Amino acid sequence: MKKIILSFFTVLLLGAAAGCSAIPEKNPALQRQWMLVTFGSFSKDELIKNKAEVNLTGAMDKGKIKGTAYMGCNNMFFTSEFKKGGKVKVSGVGSTLKACKNMELETAFGQKFDKMTHYSIEGHFLTLSDDSGNSMKFIAADWD
């Protein structure tokens, strides 16, 4: 009887250990706050003035990151999935619904963000791009 109970607990412990190792590790090169520095026809000064950013430090669930974005008015939220080979999928984009004087940046960003399909990280820069040649370039907020 002791052998059966010992075997049972061994299987439980091994199963629990295997479950823990399946939890995705955080990726510090990616999961950080990113300041938008290049996007469409908007100048870098406009982007800085609006404090345009994407924050990827949110909770991670099954390889998907809950993120937020801010383009000067509304708080935006989304789910992102960064895959090997430089593929990205952005979904569930939504935002608060405040009306602000200058909504051009936010509107343009909202129309393009979930269309991004590729990503690359080079040093302190994150670039998102789509299949039509559109791109967004960010710099890590914690980089001096």
C-alpha positions in Angstrom: 0.0 0.0 0.0 2.9 2.4 0.8 4.4 1.8 -2.6 1.1 2.7 -4.3 0.7 5.9 -2.3 4.4 6.8 -2.9 4.0 6.2 -6.7 0.8 8.3 -6.7 2.5 11.3 -5.1 5.5 10.9 -7.3 3.3 11.1 -10.4 1.5 14.2 -8.9 4.8 15.9 -8.2 6.2 15.2 -11.6 3.0 16.4 -13.2 3.1 19.6 -11.2 6.7 20.2 -12.1 6.0 19.7 -15.8 3.1 22.1 -15.6 5.3 24.8 -14.0 7.9 24.5 -16.8 5.2 25.0 -19.4 4.6 28.6 -18.2 6.2 30.9 -20.7 9.2 32.9 -19.4 9.1 36.7 -19.5 11.1 38.2 -22.3 12.8 41.3 -20.9 13.9 42.5 -24.4 10.3 42.7 -25.4 8.1 43.1 -22.3 8.8 46.7 -21.5 7.4 50.2 -22.2 8.0 51.4 -25.8 7.9 55.1 -26.9 6.6 55.6 -30.5 9.2 57.5 -32.5 8.3 56.8 -36.1 4.8 56.4 -37.5 3.3 57.5 -40.8 3.5 61.2 -41.5 3.7 62.2 -37.9 6.8 63.9 -36.8 8.9 62.7 -33.9 8.1 65.9 -32.1 4.3 65.2 -32.4 4.8 61.7 -31.1 6.8 62.9 -28.1 4.3 65.7 -27.4 1.4 63.2 -27.3 3.5 60.8 -25.1 2.7 58.1 -27.7 3.6 54.7 -26.2 2.9 51.0 -26.2 3.3 49.2 -22.9 4.0 45.5 -23.0 4.6 44.9 -19.3 1.1 43.6 -18.6 0.1 40.1 -17.7 1.1 37.1 -19.8 -1.3 34.3 -20.4 -0.6 31.3 -22.6 2.1 33.3 -24.5 -0.1 36.3 -25.0 0.7 39.7 -23.5 -2.0 42.0 -22.3 -0.8 45.5 -23.3 -1.9 49.1 -23.3 -1.2 52.0 -25.5 -1.6 55.8 -25.2 -1.5 58.3 -28.1 -2.4 61.5 -26.2 -6.1 61.1 -25.3 -7.7 57.7 -24.7 -6.2 54.7 -23.0 -6.1 51.7 -25.4 -5.8 48.0 -24.6 -5.0 44.9 -26.6 -3.7 41.4 -26.6 -0.5 40.6 -28.5 1.2 37.4 -29.4 4.9 37.5 -30.4 6.0 34.3 -32.2 9.3 33.0 -33.3 10.4 34.0 -36.8 9.4 37.7 -36.2 5.6 37.2 -36.4 3.2 39.2 -34.3 -0.6 39.1 -33.9 -2.4 42.0 -32.2 -6.1 41.5 -31.3 -8.8 42.7 -29.1 -7.9 46.4 -29.6 -10.2 48.7 -27.7 -10.1 52.1 -25.9 -11.8 54.5 -23.6 -14.1 56.9 -25.5 -13.1 60.4 -24.6 -13.4 63.1 -27.3 -10.3 65.2 -27.5 -9.3 68.1 -29.8 -6.5 66.3 -31.7 -7.6 62.7 -32.5 -5.6 62.3 -35.7 -2.7 60.3 -34.2 -4.9 58.0 -32.1 -7.3 57.3 -35.0 -4.4 56.5 -37.4 -2.7 54.3 -34.8 -6.0 52.5 -34.1 -6.5 51.8 -37.7 -3.0 50.3 -38.3 -2.0 48.7 -35.0 -3.9 45.4 -35.3 -2.8 45.1 -38.9 0.9 44.7 -37.9 2.1 41.2 -38.6 5.9 41.3 -38.2 8.2 42.5 -35.5 12.0 43.0 -35.0 14.0 44.0 -32.0 17.3 45.7 -32.7 19.1 47.0 -29.7 16.7 49.3 -27.9 14.3 49.6 -30.9 11.1 47.6 -31.6 9.7 47.8 -35.2 6.3 46.6 -36.1 5.3 46.2 -39.8 2.6 44.9 -42.0 2.5 43.2 -45.4 1.7 46.5 -47.1 5.0 48.3 -46.1 3.5 50.3 -43.2 5.6 50.3 -40.0 5.9 51.7 -36.5 9.2 52.2 -34.7 9.5 52.4 -31.0 12.4 53.0 -28.6 12.6 51.4 -25.1 11.4 54.0 -22.5 14.1 52.9 -20.1 16.9 53.5 -22.6 19.0 56.7 -22.1 
